[in-house]
Amino acid sequence: MLSDSTIAAFKAALRGQLIAPGDPQYDEARKVYNGMIDRRPGLIARCADVADVQTAVNFAREQDLLVSIRGGGHNAIGLGVCDDGLVIDLSAMRYVHVDPKKKLILVGGGSLWGDVDHATHPFGLAVPAGIISTTGVGGLTLGGGIGHLTRQFGLSIDSLLAVHMVLADGRYVTASAKENPDLFWAIRGGGGNFGVVTSFLFKGRPVHTNYAGPMLWEMDDAPEVLRWYRRFIKKAPNELNGFFAFLTVPPGPPFPEHLHNKKMCGVVWCYTGPVKNGPKVFKPIRAFKAPALDMVGPIPHPAMQSMFDPLYPPGDQWYWKADFVHELSDEAIALHVEHGRQLPTWKSTMHMYPINGTAAKVKNKNTAWAYRDATWAAVIVGVDNDPAKKEALTNWAKDYWDALHPYSAPGAYVNFMMDEGEDRVKATYGKNYDRLTKVKKKYDRNNLFRFNQNIRPAK
Ligand SMILES: Cc1cc2nc3c(=O)[nH]c(=O)nc-3n(C[C@H](O)[C@H](O)[C@H](O)COP(=O)(O)OP(=O)(O)OC[C@H]3O[C@@H](n4cnc5c(N)ncnc54)[C@H](O)[C@@H]3O)c2cc1C
């Protein structure tokens, strides 16, 4: 229990807000994106600047409080908000500065990807992100970052040049190839284990208008589509990204009425080469099998990045299961189709994101992210806005994953994982795990930052 005077002194030292149970903003401030999460932190420090983050980290350490770091609040298991302890909330630290000449993008630690797309697009630049623009830059980048640009420009961390961060002892440091390179290695995939990142410096990539969008086929065609896709995506040009999905056609525009609520399979494509070449690049795809719905065409990058936002507003129930996948066998395809046919709600889906192409050019040992040799990061998500569906979403995702896990790698993409225990975290970091524990010991010996997919400090 903290005394009133201790809390008052902490509050006075902050330029941002300190929110406590009973305050009018408390319930809103403790909410995260996943409606299944309902945690009640002791205090929420909505930091205004780096000094506030230092104050909050020092306070948590001195008062021996559990700490969570909240970026965009999208984490699968709500790792942005803890029970009882202190939430270091970065949501007020949202800014993006673009240097168009040097193609450098400086992003505040609490920014969302939509902020980045909005600021960079007028300059013909983009940073590889995820596929929903309301996701936080912080959690997504520190876990790796997979999206429409992965095959052309690699993971988000492959465009990261430096971070500025507050360590467990309150020091403010830079991590880059030149400064604290061990820390820079570890934060590229190691999540929020090493400190609070107050800003990210990215290299901007030349992206403006893509030839992109979803292409859907009948569920009965799924085995044939998957067999074709597994070959195609391995040889596709790097400018062409395409993730496979089982989905239900949303019951509304712009989708044609005859397909509403229909379970289908598809690939969401994103070609970032010259738009005029788009039709030629897609000729063999369209020739393979005429799609039942073809929404691929020229689209500005920010529109592509936010295409799915309206389908997935905050507050839905989400249950996640994931794995990395090296090869997709015929047996695995049969199991995918069996479970894909049983999507429990229209928002539920299974995605297989390719991580080959440019992402695979970096060696596993060069960043903490240890699965560059896998072909896909697969994720099964049961999603609905009705809390009564929680069990159905969970059971479907677990059954699906149980069936496919024997055909998958031991680890999963850290940003798609639930609370799955230490062995699973070890499997996810593979040969990099030991080195990560040593870096953790150097920068966070007492594991202050442990409310995450935790890497324990070496003994
Ligand atoms: C709808 C949806 C779509 C998604 N799509 C993709 C996708 O296409 N590609 C992809 O790669 N991932 C995707 N994800 C997963 C996403 O990467 C993770 O959920 C990620 O944790 C979200 O980051 P956040 O900052 O919003 O999360 P938060 O819940 O705020 O934070 C998650 C954790 O990240 C760490 N963290 C966040 N910010 C900081 C910071 N500034 N400094 C230090 N640690 C920090 C902390 O450990 C924190 O507990 C998606 C998630 C959702 C819900």
The ligand as an SDF file (V2000), in Angstrom:
LIG
                    3D

 53 58  0  0  0  0  0  0  0  0999 V2000
   -6.0760   -6.1690  -34.5240 C   0  0  0  0  0  0  0  0  0  0  0  0
   -4.6230   -6.5010  -34.4230 C   0  0  0  0  0  0  0  0  0  0  0  0
   -3.8780   -6.6340  -35.5730 C   0  0  0  0  0  0  0  0  0  0  0  0
   -2.5330   -6.9380  -35.4930 C   0  0  0  0  0  0  0  0  0  0  0  0
   -1.8130   -7.0700  -36.6520 N   0  0  0  0  0  0  0  0  0  0  0  0
   -0.4970   -7.2880  -36.5930 C   0  0  0  0  0  0  0  0  0  0  0  0
    0.2780   -7.3240  -37.7890 C   0  0  0  0  0  0  0  0  0  0  0  0
   -0.2350   -7.1910  -38.8890 O   0  0  0  0  0  0  0  0  0  0  0  0
    1.6020   -7.5260  -37.6650 N   0  0  0  0  0  0  0  0  0  0  0  0
    2.2190   -7.6610  -36.4700 C   0  0  0  0  0  0  0  0  0  0  0  0
    3.4360   -7.8010  -36.4430 O   0  0  0  0  0  0  0  0  0  0  0  0
    1.5100   -7.6610  -35.3210 N   0  0  0  0  0  0  0  0  0  0  0  0
    0.1740   -7.4620  -35.3700 C   0  0  0  0  0  0  0  0  0  0  0  0
   -0.5610   -7.4430  -34.2140 N   0  0  0  0  0  0  0  0  0  0  0  0
    0.0960   -7.7950  -32.9620 C   0  0  0  0  0  0  0  0  0  0  0  0
    0.7710   -6.5960  -32.3580 C   0  0  0  0  0  0  0  0  0  0  0  0
    2.0490   -6.4870  -32.9060 O   0  0  0  0  0  0  0  0  0  0  0  0
    0.9020   -6.7780  -30.8510 C   0  0  0  0  0  0  0  0  0  0  0  0
   -0.3910   -6.8550  -30.3270 O   0  0  0  0  0  0  0  0  0  0  0  0
    1.6790   -5.6550  -30.1910 C   0  0  0  0  0  0  0  0  0  0  0  0
    1.9760   -6.0270  -28.8790 O   0  0  0  0  0  0  0  0  0  0  0  0
    0.8850   -4.3720  -30.1770 C   0  0  0  0  0  0  0  0  0  0  0  0
    1.6410   -3.3040  -29.7500 O   0  0  0  0  0  0  0  0  0  0  0  0
    0.9570   -2.1380  -28.8840 P   0  0  0  0  0  0  0  0  0  0  0  0
    1.9780   -1.1160  -28.6170 O   0  0  0  0  0  0  0  0  0  0  0  0
   -0.3250   -1.7200  -29.5360 O   0  0  0  0  0  0  0  0  0  0  0  0
    0.5640   -2.9760  -27.6160 O   0  0  0  0  0  0  0  0  0  0  0  0
    0.5470   -2.7140  -26.0300 P   0  0  0  0  0  0  0  0  0  0  0  0
   -0.5020   -3.6410  -25.5360 O   0  0  0  0  0  0  0  0  0  0  0  0
    0.4210   -1.2860  -25.7010 O   0  0  0  0  0  0  0  0  0  0  0  0
    1.9750   -3.1910  -25.6050 O   0  0  0  0  0  0  0  0  0  0  0  0
    2.3350   -4.5250  -25.6860 C   0  0  0  0  0  0  0  0  0  0  0  0
    3.6460   -4.7420  -25.0180 C   0  0  0  0  0  0  0  0  0  0  0  0
    4.6500   -4.1620  -25.8660 O   0  0  0  0  0  0  0  0  0  0  0  0
    5.6360   -3.5360  -25.0930 C   0  0  0  0  0  0  0  0  0  0  0  0
    5.6800   -2.1110  -25.4410 N   0  0  0  0  0  0  0  0  0  0  0  0
    4.7640   -1.3800  -26.1160 C   0  0  0  0  0  0  0  0  0  0  0  0
    5.2300   -0.1460  -26.3400 N   0  0  0  0  0  0  0  0  0  0  0  0
    6.4480   -0.0960  -25.7540 C   0  0  0  0  0  0  0  0  0  0  0  0
    7.4490    0.9070  -25.6510 C   0  0  0  0  0  0  0  0  0  0  0  0
    7.2980    2.1040  -26.2090 N   0  0  0  0  0  0  0  0  0  0  0  0
    8.5880    0.6050  -24.9820 N   0  0  0  0  0  0  0  0  0  0  0  0
    8.7870   -0.6200  -24.4510 C   0  0  0  0  0  0  0  0  0  0  0  0
    7.8740   -1.6040  -24.5300 N   0  0  0  0  0  0  0  0  0  0  0  0
    6.7380   -1.3380  -25.1990 C   0  0  0  0  0  0  0  0  0  0  0  0
    5.3190   -3.7830  -23.6720 C   0  0  0  0  0  0  0  0  0  0  0  0
    5.9750   -4.9350  -23.2030 O   0  0  0  0  0  0  0  0  0  0  0  0
    3.8330   -4.0540  -23.6980 C   0  0  0  0  0  0  0  0  0  0  0  0
    3.4310   -4.8290  -22.6470 O   0  0  0  0  0  0  0  0  0  0  0  0
   -1.9090   -7.1310  -34.2440 C   0  0  0  0  0  0  0  0  0  0  0  0
   -2.6730   -7.0070  -33.0800 C   0  0  0  0  0  0  0  0  0  0  0  0
   -4.0080   -6.6880  -33.1670 C   0  0  0  0  0  0  0  0  0  0  0  0
   -4.8230   -6.6060  -31.9390 C   0  0  0  0  0  0  0  0  0  0  0  0
  1  2  1  0
  2  3  1  0
  2 52  2  0
  3  4  2  0
  4  5  1  0
  4 50  1  0
  5  6  2  0
  6  7  1  0
  6 13  1  0
  7  8  2  0
  7  9  1  0
  9 10  1  0
 10 11  2  0
 10 12  1  0
 12 13  2  0
 13 14  1  0
 14 15  1  0
 14 50  1  0
 15 16  1  0
 16 17  1  0
 16 18  1  0
 18 19  1  0
 18 20  1  0
 20 21  1  0
 20 22  1  0
 22 23  1  0
 23 24  1  0
 24 25  2  0
 24 26  1  0
 24 27  1  0
 27 28  1  0
 28 29  2  0
 28 30  1  0
 28 31  1  0
 31 32  1  0
 32 33  1  0
 33 34  1  0
 33 48  1  0
 34 35  1  0
 35 36  1  0
 35 46  1  0
 36 37  1  0
 36 45  1  0
 37 38  2  0
 38 39  1  0
 39 40  1  0
 39 45  2  0
 40 41  1  0
 40 42  2  0
 42 43  1  0
 43 44  2  0
 44 45  1  0
 46 47  1  0
 46 48  1  0
 48 49  1  0
 50 51  2  0
 51 52  1  0
 52 53  1  0
M  END
$$$$
